[in-house]
């Protein structure tokens, strides 16, 4: 999945996958990615790529933009970084 405006009008699409390797990070470029669906209203595009069988992908966790803006306690990174719900400006 990507933003619609990123691929709109493109004839050929490729993606890069990043993963931790033994000497840092490895990249894998996949060409000939297909567009499955696009919505300019939502600015989203669904892509389909032929992922090699030896590559393991982890599923994304979907969240709610409304919840993440109204309930910061639901974000583990917010509590680990010391965010306490108050503005850092002027306090």
Phi, psi and omega in degrees: 000143177211182175279142181300318183295340180288323185251354183302127179086356180282143178266324180231133181237137173228158178233159174239131175256138179245137177212155178289131177244182181289332181244041182116226180245144177254151174238147178230120179265131179241120180265173176057049177280136182262145173271122180269316181205151178221144174222106178289333178297316180267354182056045178231147175222136178258127183247156176232128182228148176276100181272129179302147184298336181277357180264124178257124178256145176261142179291148175278146173265125179270141179234185179247124178298325180293314181294319182293335178273335184257337183230084183293341180293342181284349182261112180299326181291330179292320180283326178293327183275000177090014179291129185242013177091354178255151178294139177281340178283129174073011178229000000 
